Amino acid sequence: LFFFMQNQQIQYSEKYFDDNYEYRHVIIPSDRAKLAPLNRLMNEAEWRGLGIHQSKGWVHYSIHKPEPHIILFRRPLEKK
């Protein structure tokens, strides 16, 4: 039972960066991935509705069609 429950958790990647953005990807369980749209990006209310919890500013910016259970996010880096 523990193994099953562990596999149903949302997994958050470490953050990675380029010159303009910080990025992360989130892996959601397959049952939740079926609820995500495949033909458009999700707004914040939609991805939060799937159970994804992140601080403000993250935007769903791309769809990785071969793996729709992996949700790709980015947010602008603060200018120094």
Secondary structure by P-SEA (a helix, b strand, c coil): caaaaaaabbbbccccccccccbbbbbbcaaaaaaccccccccaaaaaaacccccccccccccccccccbbbbbbbcccc
